[in-house]
Amino acid sequence: MSKTAKIKVEDKLISIVKRDEEDYICLTDMLAAKDGSFFIADWLRNRNTLEFLSVWEKINNPDFNYGEFAIIRNQSGLNSFKVSVKEWVSKTNAVGVFSKAGRYGGTYAHKDIAFEFGTWISPTFKLYLITEYQRLKEIETNQYNLEWNFKRILSKANYYIQTDAVNKYLLPKKNYSEDKKWLIYAEEADLLNVVLFKCMAKDWREANAKQAEEGMNIRDTASINELAVLSNLESLNAEMIKSDVNKEIRFNKLLNMATYQLTILNEKDFMKALKKLSGATYIEEKKRPKKN
């Protein structure tokens, strides 16, 4: 099980853990927001709750024991009926809820079930819970994709710097058509493609026709290390263009630079280096309307 994340809902901290790559929310923490005496067992003994859990298990759990569930459901109308989370799990092989001992212990439920449980707390609490959970997911996504997006944007920005240099320093003072200018730009871009990817954009499109039809190009498939090196290559190439360095010399310099930098970054495992080392997630607290 992975590290625990926390969200804040109506001033209550609620733990979230990963299990089989799915998020499970702590029902025990959620109960702190409930007015009056209320227990998870009270929720679990309700016939509607059992029906909901069985439907969820049917969709998500091929090993769910319907025979044992039928016995539990038939007893749910009796005043003496009571079932604990551990009994529910052991008898039916349920995976939607589980109890956890130790630090961050308590009863956890898959997010789908936890949202349903939130209704028992209050409709307002349920909506805030969903909102804060979604915000947590957005933050987590941004943490792991920020470095990729940044390098991709940086790469595009440097590409425009390079094409601007081509326009100012490589184009002869003749009346070339716009298509001719585009061809020169593409050739210059392909210089970097060959340096870094060992093929031209056209070669890549022919070998990856399906992706090309979907609008992808050779740089969309680059690793983050390649994108980091690409941004450096574009800057260096633009400077050499301004200095009127011929294409053959530029190619050799860029090739040596790409080989060296990729070797360093791949050995350092740059992708891991960019990820946050701490497991903590910080969430900006939104102002909530005061209760009457």
Buried (B, 14 or more C-beta within 10 A) or exposed (E): EEEBBBBEBBEBEBBBBEBEEEBBBBBBBBBBBBEEEEEBBEBBBEBEBBEBBBEBBEEBBEEBBEEBBEEBBEBBEEEEBEBBBEBBBEBBBBBBBBBBEEEBEBBBBBBBBBBBBBEBBBEBBBEBBBEBBEBBBEBEEEEEEEBBEBBBEBBEEBBEBBBEBBEEEBEEEEEEEEEEBEEBBBEBBBBBBBBBBEBBBEBBBEEBEEBBEEEBBBBEEBBBBBBBBBBBBBBBBBBBBEEEBEBEEBBEBBBEBBEEBBEEBEEEEBBEEBEEEEEEBEBEEEEEEEEE
